[in-house]
Structures are given as C-alpha cells and as structure tokens.
Amino acid sequence: MDILLWGVLPYVMMVILVGGLIWRYKYDQFGWTTRSSQLYESRLLRIGSPVFHFGLLAVIAGHLFGLVIPMSWTQAVGMSQDFYHFNALFVGGIAGIGTLGGIILLIYRRRVTGPVFMATTRNDKMMYVVLTGAIVFGLWTTLASVFLGGEGHNYRETVSPWFRSLFIFQPDITSMAIAPFSFHLHTLVGMLLFTIWPFTRLVHAFTAPLHYLFRPYIVYRSRDKGRIAGRSAAEPVRRGWSAVGTRDRDTRNR
C-alpha cells in the first residue's frame, strides 16, 4: 500500500495534471476561465477574493520553502529548528486561517446569492469540497501541535525528503510512510486537488498574461486636421478637451 500511495500515485497525479492542462488548452481554450460572477454580486467578492488569494499565495510560498529547501541549508545559515518551527506555526497559521476564512466567505456568497448559486455547477461544488478539505487538513497539521501541547512532527525529515525524491524519480517511500496520519491525509487530499485541477475553474491559475510584459507601448496620436469630425481643414487643432456644441449655443444666446 505504501508503494502504491507514495511511489505510484504521485506520478499518476502528475501525468493527469500535465496531460489535463494540455488537453484543456488544446480543446477548451474558451472555457479556460474563472467564469467570473462579479456582475451578480461584488460586495462580498471584494472581501473574500483578496483574502483567499493572498492567503493562498502565502500558503504556497510556505509549502515551497518547507518542502524544497533542505533542513541542512537553513541550519547552515544559522536558522535553528526552533526558530523555523515558530515561524512556520505563526506565519503558516495566519496564512491558513486567512485562506480558510476567504474560501468560507466565497462559498457563503455563492450559496446565498441567487444568480451566483444558479451558475454553480456540480463540478464547482466538487472543487470547493476538495479545496476546502485540503485547506482544513493543512491547517490542522500546522496548528495541531499548538492545541495538543506538543512540539509537533518535523515534516522536514519525512515529507520533505519524499517530496524532493519524486523529482529525481527515486521516491523515498520509507520517509513518507513513517509520517503521521494527518500528513498522509493532507497529502492525499492535495494530490486529489491537483488531479482534478485541469478540469475545474481552478485552471485559470496556470494562466498569466506574460506577453503584457513584452508587448510594445500603445501610442495614441491625433488624427489629421482634415479628418476631425466637425472641423474644417483650416481650423487649428487644440490640445486637451474641447466643448461640444456649447460655444455656438452661447454665442447665439448673446
């Protein structure tokens, strides 16, 4: 079972994720969107969406820092395990609570706003369940040690080596197998989330308008004097705003 869960399933998830993104881009480019519902309701969206997205960015950054950077590297620069553990709990706890609060507000908005709820598909409902589950289980693994009064499990000695080993195609199954059940559950729900990712509205996260950084400037120029509506070719063109019709009307009134 450990071989299946931690040695085979991650690669199945990666194949579905990459293949799903390629398929979606090739056959459903018009569906590659969030299907924005801001037109129906914007007050709650203006609060919930930034809280969720900024919290999620912090969560992703924390995961990358904890999973990708080996513990020996942070210790080499003078960061003790106690200091890392405190920051992981403090910053990770705030980010996780913010992300959870944001997604709860977005789900509440989607449920109580009639037009938004009517536009919610079964696919959306499944996505919200899995996404919320991943956030809840991740927050639990972060804060459990605080509420249980222990020091918590050092996932940088189990989960992190397993995660890095996947990219060299030598999965460290033993390290992941000895991790606590809460980390197993969070990892499995996370893999499920990435498996369904290409087939939900979450696909928009893989779209970034990078071409905007390299496109040329848009230059606005005045039209030729003879082509400006309502002006003769001999009449000079003034810069700035011009009154439309008011000058002639004022002259006639005088």
GUNUTOR-817656 format. One line per field, with one value per residue (C-alpha): residue number from 1; x, y, z. Coordinates in nm, 4 decimals. Layout:
N
tormar <- (NUM|...)
xx <- (X|...)
yy <- (Y|...)
zz <- (Z|...)
***
This chain:
254
tormar <- (1|2|3|4|5|6|7|8|9|10|11|12|13|14|15|16|17|18|19|20|21|22|23|24|25|26|27|28|29|30|31|32|33|34|35|36|37|38|39|40|41|42|43|44|45|46|47|48|49|50|51|52|53|54|55|56|57|58|59|60|61|62|63|64|65|66|67|68|69|70|71|72|73|74|75|76|77|78|79|80|81|82|83|84|85|86|87|88|89|90|91|92|93|94|95|96|97|98|99|100|101|102|103|104|105|106|107|108|109|110|111|112|113|114|115|116|117|118|119|120|121|122|123|124|125|126|127|128|129|130|131|132|133|134|135|136|137|138|139|140|141|142|143|144|145|146|147|148|149|150|151|152|153|154|155|156|157|158|159|160|161|162|163|164|165|166|167|168|169|170|171|172|173|174|175|176|177|178|179|180|181|182|183|184|185|186|187|188|189|190|191|192|193|194|195|196|197|198|199|200|201|202|203|204|205|206|207|208|209|210|211|212|213|214|215|216|217|218|219|220|221|222|223|224|225|226|227|228|229|230|231|232|233|234|235|236|237|238|239|240|241|242|243|244|245|246|247|248|249|250|251|252|253|254)
xx <- (0.0000|0.2833|0.4375|0.1031|0.0299|0.3736|0.5550|0.2918|0.0045|0.2146|0.3239|-0.0320|-0.1342|0.1448|0.0506|-0.3159|-0.2253|0.0091|-0.1986|-0.5183|-0.3683|-0.2505|-0.5887|-0.7785|-0.5624|-0.5961|-0.9681|-1.1244|-0.9432|-1.2717|-1.3530|-1.0143|-1.1661|-1.2883|-1.6419|-1.6487|-1.9695|-1.8772|-2.1640|-2.4134|-2.2569|-1.9448|-1.9604|-1.8674|-1.6415|-1.4294|-1.3576|-1.3408|-1.1422|-0.8353|-0.8260|-0.8380|-0.5888|-0.3290|-0.3613|-0.3208|-0.0083|0.1421|0.0461|0.2073|0.5226|0.5384|0.4962|0.7720|1.0065|0.9424|0.9375|1.2014|1.4719|1.6505|1.6801|2.0599|2.0526|1.8586|2.0774|2.3869|2.2756|2.2109|1.8360|1.7640|1.4863|1.3031|1.3092|1.1879|0.9158|0.7915|0.7768|0.6079|0.3390|0.2961|0.3106|0.1581|-0.1232|-0.2127|-0.1951|-0.4017|-0.6690|-0.6887|-0.7195|-0.9873|-1.1787|-1.1650|-1.2909|-1.5704|-1.6826|-1.6730|-1.8772|-2.1268|-2.1581|-2.2116|-2.4827|-2.6864|-2.6666|-2.9333|-2.7810|-2.4366|-2.5788|-2.7703|-2.4450|-2.2684|-2.2174|-2.1628|-1.8032|-1.7746|-1.9271|-1.6850|-1.3944|-1.4970|-1.5252|-1.1793|-1.0183|-1.1689|-1.0657|-0.7053|-0.7014|-0.8598|-0.6283|-0.3264|-0.4221|-0.4735|-0.1242|0.0136|-0.1783|-0.2327|0.0885|-0.0200|-0.3594|-0.2270|0.0576|0.3369|0.6228|0.4713|0.6167|0.9208|0.7943|1.1255|1.2737|0.9959|0.7601|1.0174|1.2752|0.9948|0.8692|1.2143|1.2843|0.9876|1.1600|1.4612|1.2337|1.3611|1.0669|1.1716|0.8688|1.0008|1.0326|0.6758|0.5383|0.6583|0.4948|0.1799|-0.1640|-0.2577|0.0230|-0.0832|-0.4397|-0.3337|-0.1042|-0.3684|-0.6298|-0.3694|-0.2941|-0.6657|-0.6928|-0.4139|-0.5670|-0.8982|-0.7342|-0.7192|-1.0881|-1.2230|-1.2267|-0.9005|-0.7265|-0.7096|-0.4222|-0.1956|-0.2729|-0.0547|-0.0523|0.3258|0.3070|0.1935|0.5473|0.6984|0.4361|0.5191|0.3712|0.0374|0.0895|-0.2094|-0.1859|-0.4227|-0.5956|-0.5195|-0.6853|-0.8906|-1.0347|-1.1544|-1.5325|-1.6941|-1.3769|-1.2606|-0.9173|-0.8012|-0.9181|-0.6334|-0.6490|-0.6233|-0.4743|-0.6916|-1.0680|-1.2946|-1.6523|-1.9027|-2.1794|-2.1796|-1.9740|-2.2034|-2.5119|-2.3731|-2.2893|-2.6440|-2.7897|-2.5891)
yy <- (0.0000|0.2421|0.1776|0.2482|0.5641|0.7245|0.5653|0.5309|0.7685|1.0897|1.0123|0.9278|1.2675|1.4427|1.2715|1.3669|1.7231|1.7880|1.5914|1.7585|2.1044|2.0237|1.8771|2.1704|2.4246|2.2444|2.1704|2.4146|2.7488|2.9396|2.7508|2.8358|3.0955|3.1571|3.2240|3.5439|3.6174|3.9716|4.1034|3.9336|4.0316|4.2322|4.3394|4.0040|3.9215|4.2309|4.0988|3.7228|3.7025|3.9065|3.7384|3.3940|3.4616|3.6437|3.3823|3.1055|3.2674|3.2746|2.9099|2.8074|3.0018|2.8302|2.4878|2.5537|2.6803|2.3844|2.1109|2.2228|2.3742|2.1048|2.1497|2.1388|2.4552|2.6618|2.5368|2.6286|2.9927|2.9973|2.9282|2.6917|2.4363|2.6088|2.9403|2.7741|2.5878|2.9076|3.0972|2.8059|2.7995|3.1762|3.2690|2.9440|2.9714|3.3250|3.2327|2.9181|3.0940|3.3741|3.1277|2.9287|3.2425|3.3650|3.0390|3.0172|3.3686|3.2861|2.9687|3.1628|3.4260|3.1583|2.9902|3.2943|3.4923|3.3503|3.4174|3.3047|2.9832|2.9137|2.9469|2.6973|2.3595|2.0178|2.0491|2.3706|2.2074|1.9156|2.1555|2.3605|2.0464|1.9192|2.2635|2.3322|1.9866|2.0465|2.3795|2.2373|1.9357|2.1522|2.3971|2.1079|1.9698|2.3186|2.4015|2.0571|2.0733|2.4015|2.2748|1.9342|2.0882|1.9019|2.0071|1.8551|1.6348|1.7577|1.7031|1.8285|1.4899|1.2807|1.4556|1.6956|1.4273|1.2242|1.5267|1.6108|1.2484|1.2419|1.4789|1.2516|0.9506|0.7756|0.8142|0.7853|0.5794|0.4899|0.8530|0.9328|0.6123|0.6977|1.0433|1.0853|1.0105|1.3802|1.4426|1.1400|1.2696|1.6218|1.4871|1.2582|1.5350|1.7657|1.5119|1.4748|1.8521|1.8649|1.5679|1.7474|2.0898|2.0980|2.0094|2.2826|2.6612|2.6418|2.6018|2.9820|2.9733|2.8441|3.1432|3.4505|3.7379|3.7303|3.8793|4.2053|4.2451|4.2376|4.3989|4.7427|5.0585|5.1715|5.5137|5.7452|6.0108|6.2855|6.2368|6.4653|6.8037|6.7393|6.4163|6.5501|6.5477|6.8889|7.0881|7.2426|7.1652|7.5218|7.5314|7.4689|7.1678|7.2485|7.0123|6.8879|6.8740|7.0814|7.1842|7.0155|7.2437|7.4747|7.7574|7.8008|7.7882|8.0512|8.2791|8.2543|8.3296|8.6510)
zz <- (0.0000|0.0798|-0.2608|-0.4287|-0.2276|-0.2148|-0.5088|-0.7816|-0.7064|-0.7196|-1.0751|-1.1787|-1.0422|-1.2358|-1.5626|-1.5239|-1.4246|-1.7179|-1.9660|-1.8490|-1.8897|-2.2427|-2.3348|-2.1838|-2.3646|-2.6964|-2.6918|-2.4456|-2.4618|-2.4391|-2.1190|-1.9652|-1.7350|-1.3812|-1.5088|-1.3059|-1.1153|-1.0154|-1.2255|-0.9912|-0.6598|-0.5801|-0.2137|-0.0595|-0.3537|-0.2899|0.0603|0.0180|-0.3058|-0.1978|0.1440|-0.0144|-0.2934|-0.0847|0.1887|-0.0674|-0.2116|0.1380|0.1917|-0.1379|-0.0530|0.2866|0.1291|-0.1233|0.1467|0.3745|0.1120|-0.1363|0.0884|0.2943|0.6681|0.6416|0.4283|0.6800|0.9622|0.7618|0.7517|1.1270|1.1378|1.4236|1.4115|1.6990|1.5137|1.1926|1.3808|1.5474|1.2183|1.0441|1.3119|1.3286|0.9615|0.8410|1.0932|0.9850|0.6165|0.6682|0.8726|0.6170|0.3292|0.5107|0.6039|0.2456|0.0962|0.3542|0.2639|-0.1069|-0.0512|0.1629|-0.1114|-0.3743|-0.1666|-0.0570|-0.3825|-0.6102|-0.9546|-0.8364|-0.6914|-1.0116|-1.2075|-0.9785|-1.1450|-0.9887|-1.0973|-0.8934|-0.5860|-0.6036|-0.6466|-0.3421|-0.1271|-0.2224|-0.1992|0.1418|0.2610|0.1557|0.3410|0.6565|0.6766|0.6029|0.8755|1.1151|1.0535|1.1207|1.4376|1.5920|1.7910|1.9494|2.0600|2.1653|2.3645|2.1869|1.9685|1.6581|1.3910|1.1987|0.8457|0.7068|0.7993|0.6420|0.3998|0.2549|0.1545|-0.0006|-0.1964|-0.3328|-0.4198|-0.6562|-0.8975|-0.9374|-0.9862|-0.6731|-0.4322|-0.0681|0.0312|0.3772|0.4870|0.3888|0.5356|0.8880|0.8818|1.0979|0.9573|0.9450|0.6950|0.4927|0.4773|0.3822|0.1105|-0.0376|-0.0485|-0.2013|-0.4744|-0.5404|-0.5750|-0.8341|-1.0171|-1.0748|-1.1170|-1.5023|-1.5294|-1.2990|-1.2897|-1.0923|-1.4277|-1.4528|-1.2007|-1.4795|-1.6985|-1.6679|-1.9213|-1.9556|-2.3046|-2.1451|-2.0115|-2.3604|-2.5826|-2.7297|-2.5881|-2.7234|-2.8819|-2.9194|-3.1919|-3.3013|-3.6329|-3.9280|-3.9094|-4.2179|-4.0735|-3.7406|-3.7329|-3.7150|-3.8012|-4.1216|-4.2584|-4.1872|-3.8263|-3.5793|-3.3501|-2.9812|-2.7284|-2.4470|-2.4075|-2.6287|-2.5586|-2.7868|-2.9078|-2.6060|-2.7601|-3.0609|-2.8400|-2.6015|-2.8991|-3.0343|-2.6905|-2.6752)
***
